[in-house]
Amino acid sequence: MDWTWDLSVLYKGFDDENINKDFEQLKKLVEEGAALMQGDEKTALETCADAFETISALTNKLFSFASLTLATDANNETAQQLMDQLMKFYVRISLLHSAYVRYLGKIENLEDIIASSEKLQNIAFSLRRDKEAAAHLMDEGVEEWVLKMSLTGGDAFSTLRDKLDATLTVDVNGESMPLSAARGLAYHPDAATRKAAYEGELQSYTKIDISMAACLNSIKGEALTLIEAQRFPSVLEKTLFDSNMDMETLNAMLTAMEESLPSFRKYLRKKAEILGHKNGLPFYDLFAPLTPPGYEPKMYTIEEAREKLIVEMSKFSPDMGAFIQNAFDQRWIDIYPREGKQGGAFCAGIHHMDISRVMTNFTGSFSDVSTLAHELGHAWHNRCMKGLPECMTDAPMPLAETASIFNETLLSHAVLSSAEKAERLALLESSLMEATQTIVDIFSRYKFESAVIETRKDHSLSVSELKQLMLDAQDQTYGDGLDPELRHPYMWACKSHYYNSGFNFYNFPYAFGQLFGTGVFALYQQEGPAFVERYNQLLRSCGSARIADVAMSVGIDVRNPDFWRTSLKVYQDNIEEFITLADQLF
């Protein structure tokens, strides 16, 4: 069977004449878009709704073909040329959307117009949100130039950071290797290798840290400038606005996360003890594999992984099981690593065609099976939005992880329910290792980025300042779970999330997704099959309301720390079981 994805449903190839036809149609629609915002306001809004639906569909189709090709064939020059053309043209699309938002902002009787039109009632949330966004648009006379300058400003510094990262080499025991390969050794079974990779990594950053600091200072400086132009009180509040989230929700989650830190530190100290450390866990052993004596981890073929997912997801919903079967049969998934294919995994939805494409780098571990479940959860989320107007399908990042985390949790719960002690310990360790990243490490990133943005208001930060702020953030979150002499002062250079010029605080949404998905799974455990339809409706509504309202549709109050405490208790209980099993098996 062919385990690469099929992109021919988009275009037959880069010589397909439909690419030019679609691009020309897109250009024509954008050029004519401004003329639609005239005359009768109801008619204008209805016409704009249809036009933007087509623009979104064409944009998604073209971008998907170029970006998905590049994801598995990084050296495809034709795909890169198309991507460059699309990125340049996207400025025109952004300007048209801003003109539309300005038009909406001036309509005083919007609610009356919505009430008079069934078409507009179907996109009411999007209309109301865009009207609210009108207050944060840049002055019309400068917006085009700011957007164009961002291509050589924040976007360029982001690109430079990625090139610095991609070309950095690390010396590990006399062998030179790419940074990504050195960081991958954090999972190596040999302790000396993990330590050598960590030491080599830290040393390698001295070759690029001044450049990395310049990139970070420029991107955060641009963010501070833009919020003034967009009339937001802070960078964080802009991120919350973009995420359909409020400060009360964020504070409730962070409060519960802070309370849970002692439990995670307890887990880290136990892992350190097992590995023979006396002063907390060295950073280089955060991902050290813990294999109980005599235990051999099960490895899966892709056929076994497929069958496992179909069986377990069918227990939740036969429709989901059939959906996963179809995803494999219709070649939605690009499975195996190969030269020119990027690392990691993701899911891309093509809404108007009701299809998704999933990329993984499957090598056979249970973690790889879990990754497949995660990405197919995103695909199921896309399916649940079938038929909605495109503008109502943009789930904010905190909610976008709901279905993926739910699937991961469902699979883990199924496997744990029948696991013997040794396998159970190994699975718990894997789960806690990941949870520590999405809760403890994410909290450290949030604290670090908050401090950087606050300091950047006054001056550009030096390398030594950035390193100290990172160590301070790790001290506040990991605490005595990590060895204070063996932390990671260069995590600010390592994580690309800090360098996204279009989305600051690219951190707390991961914690939200992890804990919200866990809480939703707890509801399923309480209610059983009766919850399935409510779950699917929850996924369908993710782009149609504020986060707090979406959550309340299934009875979850995300503004109350108690919800987050309940989700975190799942991990705290797992930590206690992990410690008990570790004492028995090591």
CORSUL-V8910 format. One record per residue. SS is DSSP state (helix for helix, strand for strand, loop for the rest). PSI is psi in radians with two decimals (999 if undefined). D_LAST is the distance of its C-alpha to the last C-alpha in whole Angstrom. Layout:
ss->SS psi->PSI d_last->D_LAST
ss->SS psi->PSI d_last->D_LAST
This chain:
ss->loop psi->2.56 d_last->43
ss->loop psi->2.03 d_last->43
ss->loop psi->0.35 d_last->40
ss->loop psi->2.77 d_last->42
ss->loop psi->2.75 d_last->43
ss->loop psi->1.95 d_last->47
ss->loop psi->0.02 d_last->49
ss->loop psi->-0.27 d_last->52
ss->loop psi->-0.31 d_last->53
ss->loop psi->-1.08 d_last->53
ss->loop psi->2.67 d_last->56
ss->loop psi->-0.33 d_last->56
ss->loop psi->3.13 d_last->56
ss->loop psi->-0.12 d_last->57
ss->loop psi->0.09 d_last->60
ss->loop psi->2.14 d_last->60
ss->helix psi->-0.32 d_last->64
ss->helix psi->-0.39 d_last->62
ss->helix psi->-0.88 d_last->60
ss->helix psi->-0.67 d_last->63
ss->helix psi->-0.79 d_last->65
ss->helix psi->-0.70 d_last->62
ss->helix psi->-0.73 d_last->62
ss->helix psi->-0.69 d_last->65
ss->helix psi->-0.70 d_last->65
ss->helix psi->-0.81 d_last->63
ss->helix psi->-0.74 d_last->65
ss->helix psi->-0.77 d_last->68
ss->helix psi->-0.73 d_last->66
ss->helix psi->-0.72 d_last->65
ss->helix psi->-0.62 d_last->68
ss->helix psi->-0.11 d_last->70
ss->helix psi->-0.75 d_last->67
ss->helix psi->-0.55 d_last->69
ss->helix psi->-0.29 d_last->72
ss->helix psi->-0.36 d_last->71
ss->loop psi->1.01 d_last->70
ss->loop psi->2.82 d_last->74
ss->loop psi->-2.55 d_last->76
ss->loop psi->2.21 d_last->75
ss->helix psi->-0.67 d_last->72
ss->helix psi->-0.84 d_last->71
ss->helix psi->-0.72 d_last->72
ss->helix psi->-0.77 d_last->70
ss->helix psi->-0.69 d_last->67
ss->helix psi->-0.72 d_last->67
ss->helix psi->-0.71 d_last->68
ss->helix psi->-0.68 d_last->65
ss->helix psi->-0.78 d_last->63
ss->helix psi->-0.74 d_last->64
ss->helix psi->-0.79 d_last->64
ss->helix psi->-0.52 d_last->60
ss->helix psi->-0.78 d_last->59
ss->helix psi->-0.72 d_last->60
ss->helix psi->-0.77 d_last->60
ss->helix psi->-0.74 d_last->56
ss->helix psi->-0.80 d_last->56
ss->helix psi->-0.75 d_last->57
ss->helix psi->-0.81 d_last->55
ss->helix psi->-0.74 d_last->52
ss->helix psi->-0.82 d_last->53
ss->helix psi->-0.85 d_last->54
ss->helix psi->-0.72 d_last->51
ss->helix psi->-0.76 d_last->49
ss->helix psi->-0.74 d_last->51
ss->helix psi->-0.85 d_last->50
ss->helix psi->-0.67 d_last->47
ss->helix psi->-0.61 d_last->45
ss->helix psi->-0.81 d_last->47
ss->helix psi->-0.54 d_last->46
ss->helix psi->-0.53 d_last->42
ss->helix psi->-0.02 d_last->42
ss->loop psi->1.31 d_last->45
ss->loop psi->-0.39 d_last->45
ss->loop psi->0.24 d_last->48
ss->loop psi->1.76 d_last->50
ss->helix psi->-0.61 d_last->53
ss->helix psi->-0.72 d_last->55
ss->helix psi->-0.69 d_last->52
ss->helix psi->-0.66 d_last->52
ss->helix psi->-0.76 d_last->56
ss->helix psi->-0.73 d_last->56
ss->helix psi->-0.74 d_last->53
ss->helix psi->-0.73 d_last->55
ss->helix psi->-0.73 d_last->58
ss->helix psi->-0.73 d_last->56
ss->helix psi->-0.72 d_last->54
ss->helix psi->-0.74 d_last->58
ss->helix psi->-0.43 d_last->59
ss->helix psi->-0.41 d_last->57
ss->helix psi->-0.70 d_last->59
ss->helix psi->-0.68 d_last->62
ss->helix psi->-0.74 d_last->60
ss->helix psi->-0.73 d_last->58
ss->helix psi->-0.69 d_last->62
ss->helix psi->-0.75 d_last->63
ss->helix psi->-0.66 d_last->60
ss->helix psi->-0.68 d_last->61
ss->helix psi->-0.70 d_last->65
ss->helix psi->-0.75 d_last->64
ss->helix psi->-0.71 d_last->62
ss->helix psi->-0.73 d_last->65
ss->helix psi->-0.81 d_last->67
ss->helix psi->-0.74 d_last->65
ss->helix psi->-0.41 d_last->65
ss->loop psi->-0.11 d_last->68
ss->loop psi->1.99 d_last->69
ss->loop psi->-0.54 d_last->69
ss->loop psi->0.73 d_last->70
ss->helix psi->-0.74 d_last->66
ss->helix psi->-0.68 d_last->65
ss->helix psi->-0.70 d_last->69
ss->helix psi->-0.75 d_last->69
ss->helix psi->-0.78 d_last->65
ss->helix psi->-0.42 d_last->67
ss->loop psi->-0.03 d_last->70
ss->loop psi->2.11 d_last->67
ss->helix psi->-0.67 d_last->65
ss->helix psi->-0.75 d_last->64
ss->helix psi->-0.51 d_last->63
ss->helix psi->-0.55 d_last->61
ss->loop psi->-0.31 d_last->59
ss->loop psi->0.48 d_last->58
ss->helix psi->-0.75 d_last->59
ss->helix psi->-0.76 d_last->55
ss->helix psi->-0.73 d_last->56
ss->helix psi->-0.81 d_last->59
ss->helix psi->-0.68 d_last->58
ss->helix psi->-0.70 d_last->55
ss->helix psi->-0.62 d_last->58
ss->helix psi->-0.70 d_last->60
ss->helix psi->-0.65 d_last->58
ss->helix psi->-0.36 d_last->57
ss->helix psi->-0.54 d_last->60
ss->helix psi->-0.23 d_last->60
ss->helix psi->0.22 d_last->58
ss->loop psi->2.57 d_last->60
ss->loop psi->2.81 d_last->61
ss->loop psi->2.36 d_last->64
ss->helix psi->-0.62 d_last->66
ss->helix psi->-0.39 d_last->68
ss->helix psi->-0.22 d_last->65
ss->helix psi->-0.81 d_last->62
ss->helix psi->-0.72 d_last->63
ss->helix psi->-0.61 d_last->63
ss->helix psi->-0.76 d_last->59
ss->helix psi->-0.75 d_last->58
ss->helix psi->-0.67 d_last->59
ss->helix psi->-0.50 d_last->58
ss->helix psi->-0.47 d_last->54
ss->helix psi->-0.52 d_last->54
ss->helix psi->0.09 d_last->55
ss->loop psi->-1.90 d_last->53
ss->helix psi->-0.75 d_last->50
ss->helix psi->-0.68 d_last->49
ss->helix psi->-0.70 d_last->50
ss->helix psi->-0.59 d_last->48
ss->helix psi->-0.75 d_last->45
ss->helix psi->-0.74 d_last->46
ss->helix psi->-0.77 d_last->46
ss->helix psi->-0.76 d_last->43
ss->helix psi->-0.63 d_last->41
ss->helix psi->-0.71 d_last->43
ss->helix psi->-0.77 d_last->42
ss->helix psi->-0.78 d_last->38
ss->helix psi->-0.47 d_last->39
ss->helix psi->-0.04 d_last->41
ss->loop psi->2.32 d_last->39
ss->strand psi->2.63 d_last->37
ss->strand psi->2.38 d_last->34
ss->strand psi->2.03 d_last->33
ss->strand psi->1.90 d_last->30
ss->loop psi->0.73 d_last->30
ss->loop psi->-0.07 d_last->34
ss->strand psi->2.28 d_last->34
ss->strand psi->2.29 d_last->35
ss->strand psi->2.79 d_last->34
ss->strand psi->2.67 d_last->35
ss->helix psi->-0.76 d_last->33
ss->helix psi->-0.66 d_last->32
ss->helix psi->-0.70 d_last->30
ss->helix psi->-0.74 d_last->29
ss->helix psi->-0.54 d_last->27
ss->helix psi->-0.40 d_last->26
ss->helix psi->-0.12 d_last->24
ss->helix psi->-0.35 d_last->21
ss->helix psi->0.07 d_last->20
ss->loop psi->2.49 d_last->19
ss->loop psi->-0.31 d_last->16
ss->loop psi->2.15 d_last->17
ss->helix psi->-0.70 d_last->17
ss->helix psi->-0.63 d_last->20
ss->helix psi->-0.75 d_last->22
ss->helix psi->-0.76 d_last->21
ss->helix psi->-0.74 d_last->22
ss->helix psi->-0.67 d_last->25
ss->helix psi->-0.72 d_last->26
ss->helix psi->-0.83 d_last->26
ss->helix psi->-0.71 d_last->28
ss->helix psi->-0.67 d_last->30
ss->helix psi->-0.86 d_last->31
ss->helix psi->-0.72 d_last->31
ss->helix psi->-0.63 d_last->34
ss->helix psi->-0.54 d_last->36
ss->helix psi->-0.37 d_last->36
ss->helix psi->-0.31 d_last->39
ss->helix psi->-0.36 d_last->41
ss->loop psi->0.05 d_last->42
ss->helix psi->-0.59 d_last->41
ss->helix psi->-0.74 d_last->44
ss->helix psi->-0.74 d_last->45
ss->helix psi->-0.73 d_last->42
ss->helix psi->-0.70 d_last->43
ss->helix psi->-0.72 d_last->47
ss->helix psi->-0.83 d_last->46
ss->helix psi->-0.77 d_last->44
ss->helix psi->-0.70 d_last->47
ss->helix psi->-0.75 d_last->49
ss->helix psi->-0.77 d_last->47
ss->helix psi->-0.55 d_last->47
ss->helix psi->-0.73 d_last->50
ss->helix psi->-0.72 d_last->52
ss->helix psi->-0.72 d_last->50
ss->helix psi->-0.61 d_last->51
ss->helix psi->-0.75 d_last->55
ss->helix psi->-0.64 d_last->54
ss->helix psi->-0.48 d_last->53
ss->helix psi->-0.79 d_last->57
ss->helix psi->-0.52 d_last->59
ss->loop psi->0.04 d_last->57
ss->loop psi->0.82 d_last->57
ss->loop psi->2.50 d_last->54
ss->loop psi->-0.40 d_last->53
ss->loop psi->2.84 d_last->50
ss->helix psi->-0.71 d_last->47
ss->helix psi->-0.76 d_last->45
ss->helix psi->-0.50 d_last->47
ss->helix psi->-0.76 d_last->49
ss->helix psi->-0.75 d_last->45
ss->helix psi->-0.73 d_last->45
ss->helix psi->-0.82 d_last->49
ss->helix psi->-0.44 d_last->48
ss->loop psi->0.06 d_last->45
ss->loop psi->0.63 d_last->47
ss->loop psi->2.68 d_last->44
ss->loop psi->2.86 d_last->45
ss->helix psi->-0.57 d_last->44
ss->helix psi->-0.71 d_last->44
ss->helix psi->-0.81 d_last->41
ss->helix psi->-0.79 d_last->39
ss->helix psi->-0.63 d_last->39
ss->helix psi->-0.77 d_last->38
ss->helix psi->-0.79 d_last->35
ss->helix psi->-0.61 d_last->34
ss->helix psi->-0.84 d_last->34
ss->helix psi->-0.67 d_last->32
ss->helix psi->-0.76 d_last->30
ss->helix psi->-0.72 d_last->30
ss->helix psi->-0.50 d_last->29
ss->helix psi->-0.19 d_last->26
ss->helix psi->-0.70 d_last->25
ss->helix psi->-0.60 d_last->23
ss->helix psi->-0.76 d_last->20
ss->helix psi->-0.61 d_last->20
ss->helix psi->-0.62 d_last->19
ss->helix psi->-0.75 d_last->17
ss->helix psi->-0.78 d_last->15
ss->helix psi->-0.69 d_last->15
ss->helix psi->-0.65 d_last->15
ss->helix psi->-0.73 d_last->11
ss->helix psi->-0.71 d_last->11
ss->helix psi->-0.76 d_last->12
ss->helix psi->-0.78 d_last->10
ss->helix psi->-0.64 d_last->7
ss->loop psi->0.01 d_last->10
ss->loop psi->0.35 d_last->11
ss->loop psi->2.57 d_last->14
ss->loop psi->-0.19 d_last->16
ss->loop psi->0.66 d_last->19
ss->loop psi->3.02 d_last->18
ss->strand psi->2.20 d_last->17
ss->loop psi->2.57 d_last->19
ss->helix psi->-0.60 d_last->22
ss->helix psi->-0.17 d_last->21
ss->helix psi->0.19 d_last->17
ss->loop psi->-0.65 d_last->18
ss->loop psi->0.28 d_last->18
ss->loop psi->2.29 d_last->15
ss->loop psi->2.38 d_last->14
ss->loop psi->1.91 d_last->10
ss->loop psi->1.98 d_last->9
ss->loop psi->2.57 d_last->7
ss->loop psi->2.25 d_last->7
ss->loop psi->-0.04 d_last->11
ss->loop psi->2.31 d_last->12
ss->loop psi->2.01 d_last->15
ss->loop psi->2.44 d_last->17
ss->loop psi->2.38 d_last->20
ss->loop psi->2.51 d_last->23
ss->loop psi->2.44 d_last->26
ss->loop psi->2.87 d_last->30
ss->helix psi->-0.55 d_last->32
ss->helix psi->-0.71 d_last->34
ss->helix psi->-0.69 d_last->31
ss->helix psi->-0.78 d_last->30
ss->helix psi->-0.83 d_last->33
ss->helix psi->-0.72 d_last->33
ss->helix psi->-0.78 d_last->30
ss->helix psi->-0.74 d_last->32
ss->helix psi->-0.79 d_last->35
ss->helix psi->-0.87 d_last->34
ss->helix psi->-0.70 d_last->31
ss->helix psi->-0.48 d_last->34
ss->helix psi->-0.49 d_last->37
ss->helix psi->-0.60 d_last->35
ss->helix psi->-0.83 d_last->36
ss->loop psi->2.09 d_last->39
ss->helix psi->-0.57 d_last->41
ss->helix psi->-0.69 d_last->43
ss->helix psi->-0.69 d_last->40
ss->helix psi->-0.78 d_last->38
ss->helix psi->-0.61 d_last->42
ss->helix psi->-0.76 d_last->42
ss->helix psi->-0.71 d_last->39
ss->helix psi->-0.76 d_last->40
ss->helix psi->-0.67 d_last->43
ss->helix psi->-0.69 d_last->42
ss->helix psi->-0.80 d_last->40
ss->helix psi->-0.63 d_last->44
ss->loop psi->0.17 d_last->46
ss->loop psi->0.90 d_last->44
ss->loop psi->-0.25 d_last->43
ss->strand psi->2.31 d_last->39
ss->strand psi->1.93 d_last->39
ss->loop psi->-1.00 d_last->36
ss->loop psi->2.64 d_last->35
ss->loop psi->2.61 d_last->35
ss->loop psi->2.90 d_last->38
ss->loop psi->2.35 d_last->40
ss->loop psi->-0.12 d_last->41
ss->loop psi->2.35 d_last->39
ss->loop psi->2.78 d_last->38
ss->loop psi->3.07 d_last->34
ss->loop psi->-2.76 d_last->32
ss->loop psi->2.66 d_last->34
ss->strand psi->2.96 d_last->36
ss->strand psi->2.31 d_last->39
ss->strand psi->2.21 d_last->43
ss->strand psi->2.46 d_last->45
ss->strand psi->1.56 d_last->49
ss->helix psi->-0.84 d_last->50
ss->helix psi->-0.28 d_last->53
ss->helix psi->-0.06 d_last->52
ss->loop psi->0.77 d_last->50
ss->strand psi->2.84 d_last->47
ss->strand psi->2.86 d_last->44
ss->strand psi->2.31 d_last->42
ss->strand psi->2.28 d_last->39
ss->strand psi->2.30 d_last->37
ss->loop psi->3.00 d_last->34
ss->loop psi->1.30 d_last->32
ss->loop psi->2.22 d_last->30
ss->loop psi->-0.09 d_last->28
ss->loop psi->-0.10 d_last->26
ss->loop psi->2.87 d_last->23
ss->helix psi->-0.58 d_last->22
ss->helix psi->-0.65 d_last->23
ss->helix psi->-0.65 d_last->26
ss->helix psi->-0.74 d_last->27
ss->helix psi->-0.67 d_last->26
ss->helix psi->-0.72 d_last->28
ss->helix psi->-0.78 d_last->31
ss->helix psi->-0.74 d_last->31
ss->helix psi->-0.92 d_last->31
ss->helix psi->-0.60 d_last->34
ss->helix psi->-0.40 d_last->36
ss->helix psi->-0.74 d_last->35
ss->helix psi->-0.74 d_last->38
ss->helix psi->-0.69 d_last->40
ss->helix psi->-0.69 d_last->40
ss->helix psi->-0.78 d_last->41
ss->helix psi->-0.73 d_last->44
ss->helix psi->-0.65 d_last->45
ss->helix psi->-0.33 d_last->45
ss->loop psi->0.14 d_last->48
ss->loop psi->2.32 d_last->50
ss->loop psi->-0.20 d_last->54
ss->loop psi->2.64 d_last->53
ss->loop psi->2.52 d_last->55
ss->helix psi->-0.65 d_last->53
ss->helix psi->-0.15 d_last->54
ss->helix psi->0.22 d_last->52
ss->loop psi->0.05 d_last->49
ss->loop psi->1.43 d_last->47
ss->loop psi->2.23 d_last->44
ss->loop psi->2.67 d_last->43
ss->helix psi->-0.72 d_last->40
ss->helix psi->-0.60 d_last->38
ss->helix psi->-0.32 d_last->39
ss->helix psi->-0.32 d_last->39
ss->loop psi->0.03 d_last->35
ss->helix psi->-0.96 d_last->35
ss->helix psi->-0.60 d_last->36
ss->helix psi->-0.78 d_last->33
ss->helix psi->-0.66 d_last->30
ss->helix psi->-0.81 d_last->31
ss->helix psi->-0.77 d_last->31
ss->helix psi->-0.81 d_last->27
ss->helix psi->-0.72 d_last->26
ss->helix psi->-0.79 d_last->28
ss->helix psi->-0.80 d_last->26
ss->helix psi->-0.75 d_last->23
ss->helix psi->-0.71 d_last->24
ss->helix psi->-0.76 d_last->25
ss->helix psi->-0.73 d_last->22
ss->helix psi->-0.55 d_last->20
ss->helix psi->-0.41 d_last->22
ss->loop psi->0.19 d_last->21
ss->loop psi->2.47 d_last->18
ss->loop psi->2.99 d_last->15
ss->helix psi->-0.87 d_last->12
ss->helix psi->-0.79 d_last->10
ss->helix psi->-0.67 d_last->13
ss->helix psi->-0.74 d_last->14
ss->helix psi->-0.78 d_last->11
ss->helix psi->-0.71 d_last->12
ss->helix psi->-0.70 d_last->15
ss->helix psi->-0.74 d_last->15
ss->helix psi->-0.77 d_last->13
ss->helix psi->-0.75 d_last->17
ss->helix psi->-0.76 d_last->19
ss->helix psi->-0.59 d_last->18
ss->helix psi->-0.77 d_last->18
ss->helix psi->-0.72 d_last->22
ss->helix psi->-0.61 d_last->22
ss->helix psi->-0.63 d_last->22
ss->helix psi->-0.77 d_last->24
ss->helix psi->-0.20 d_last->27
ss->helix psi->-1.04 d_last->27
ss->helix psi->-0.91 d_last->25
ss->helix psi->-0.68 d_last->27
ss->helix psi->-0.68 d_last->30
ss->helix psi->-0.68 d_last->31
ss->helix psi->-0.66 d_last->30
ss->helix psi->-0.69 d_last->33
ss->helix psi->-0.79 d_last->35
ss->helix psi->-0.71 d_last->35
ss->helix psi->-0.86 d_last->36
ss->helix psi->-0.65 d_last->39
ss->helix psi->-0.77 d_last->40
ss->helix psi->-0.68 d_last->41
ss->helix psi->-0.82 d_last->42
ss->helix psi->-0.70 d_last->45
ss->helix psi->-0.75 d_last->46
ss->helix psi->-0.63 d_last->46
ss->helix psi->-0.36 d_last->48
ss->loop psi->-0.48 d_last->51
ss->loop psi->-0.73 d_last->52
ss->loop psi->2.88 d_last->51
ss->loop psi->2.41 d_last->49
ss->loop psi->2.41 d_last->45
ss->loop psi->2.93 d_last->45
ss->helix psi->-0.77 d_last->42
ss->helix psi->-0.64 d_last->41
ss->helix psi->-0.77 d_last->41
ss->helix psi->-0.73 d_last->39
ss->helix psi->-0.73 d_last->36
ss->helix psi->-0.70 d_last->36
ss->helix psi->-0.63 d_last->37
ss->helix psi->-0.75 d_last->34
ss->helix psi->-0.66 d_last->32
ss->helix psi->-0.75 d_last->33
ss->helix psi->-0.69 d_last->32
ss->helix psi->-0.64 d_last->28
ss->helix psi->-0.69 d_last->29
ss->helix psi->-0.44 d_last->30
ss->helix psi->-0.99 d_last->27
ss->loop psi->-0.55 d_last->24
ss->helix psi->-2.39 d_last->25
ss->helix psi->0.12 d_last->22
ss->helix psi->-0.47 d_last->19
ss->strand psi->2.59 d_last->21
ss->loop psi->2.11 d_last->21
ss->loop psi->-0.35 d_last->25
ss->loop psi->-0.14 d_last->26
ss->loop psi->0.98 d_last->24
ss->loop psi->-2.79 d_last->26
ss->loop psi->1.59 d_last->28
ss->loop psi->-0.18 d_last->32
ss->loop psi->0.32 d_last->33
ss->helix psi->-0.38 d_last->32
ss->helix psi->-0.48 d_last->35
ss->helix psi->-0.45 d_last->36
ss->helix psi->-0.69 d_last->33
ss->loop psi->2.07 d_last->34
ss->helix psi->-0.35 d_last->37
ss->helix psi->-0.54 d_last->37
ss->helix psi->-0.29 d_last->39
ss->helix psi->0.28 d_last->42
ss->loop psi->1.88 d_last->43
ss->loop psi->-0.28 d_last->46
ss->loop psi->-0.12 d_last->47
ss->loop psi->1.78 d_last->44
ss->loop psi->2.85 d_last->43
ss->loop psi->0.84 d_last->40
ss->loop psi->0.96 d_last->38
ss->loop psi->-1.05 d_last->35
ss->helix psi->-0.48 d_last->35
ss->helix psi->-0.51 d_last->36
ss->helix psi->-0.75 d_last->32
ss->helix psi->-0.74 d_last->31
ss->helix psi->-0.87 d_last->34
ss->helix psi->-0.75 d_last->33
ss->helix psi->-0.84 d_last->30
ss->helix psi->-0.62 d_last->30
ss->helix psi->-0.77 d_last->33
ss->helix psi->-0.66 d_last->32
ss->helix psi->-0.73 d_last->29
ss->helix psi->-0.67 d_last->32
ss->helix psi->-0.69 d_last->34
ss->helix psi->-0.64 d_last->32
ss->helix psi->-0.65 d_last->31
ss->helix psi->-0.72 d_last->35
ss->helix psi->-0.73 d_last->35
ss->helix psi->-0.62 d_last->32
ss->helix psi->-0.72 d_last->35
ss->helix psi->-0.35 d_last->38
ss->helix psi->-2.65 d_last->37
ss->helix psi->-0.46 d_last->39
ss->helix psi->-0.31 d_last->42
ss->helix psi->-0.30 d_last->40
ss->helix psi->-0.83 d_last->41
ss->helix psi->-0.68 d_last->44
ss->helix psi->-0.66 d_last->43
ss->helix psi->-0.84 d_last->41
ss->helix psi->-0.65 d_last->43
ss->helix psi->-0.62 d_last->46
ss->helix psi->-0.83 d_last->43
ss->helix psi->-0.69 d_last->42
ss->helix psi->-0.52 d_last->46
ss->loop psi->0.00 d_last->47
ss->loop psi->-0.51 d_last->45
ss->loop psi->0.21 d_last->47
ss->loop psi->0.11 d_last->50
ss->loop psi->2.95 d_last->49
ss->loop psi->2.66 d_last->48
ss->helix psi->-0.80 d_last->44
ss->helix psi->-0.63 d_last->44
ss->helix psi->-0.68 d_last->47
ss->helix psi->-0.81 d_last->45
ss->helix psi->-0.69 d_last->42
ss->helix psi->-0.34 d_last->44
ss->loop psi->-0.35 d_last->46
ss->loop psi->0.35 d_last->42
ss->loop psi->0.31 d_last->42
ss->loop psi->2.19 d_last->40
ss->loop psi->1.67 d_last->41
ss->loop psi->-0.14 d_last->39
ss->loop psi->-0.03 d_last->41
ss->loop psi->2.11 d_last->40
ss->helix psi->-0.41 d_last->36
ss->helix psi->-0.61 d_last->35
ss->helix psi->-0.81 d_last->35
ss->helix psi->-0.61 d_last->32
ss->helix psi->-0.67 d_last->30
ss->helix psi->-0.76 d_last->30
ss->helix psi->-0.76 d_last->29
ss->helix psi->-0.49 d_last->26
ss->helix psi->-0.50 d_last->25
ss->helix psi->-0.78 d_last->24
ss->helix psi->-0.60 d_last->21
ss->helix psi->-0.70 d_last->21
ss->helix psi->-0.69 d_last->20
ss->helix psi->-0.64 d_last->17
ss->helix psi->-0.78 d_last->16
ss->helix psi->-0.72 d_last->15
ss->helix psi->-0.70 d_last->14
ss->helix psi->-0.80 d_last->11
ss->helix psi->-0.73 d_last->10
ss->helix psi->-0.83 d_last->10
ss->helix psi->-0.67 d_last->8
ss->helix psi->-0.72 d_last->6
ss->helix psi->-0.52 d_last->6
ss->helix psi->-0.57 d_last->6
ss->helix psi->-0.33 d_last->4
ss->loop psi->999 d_last->0
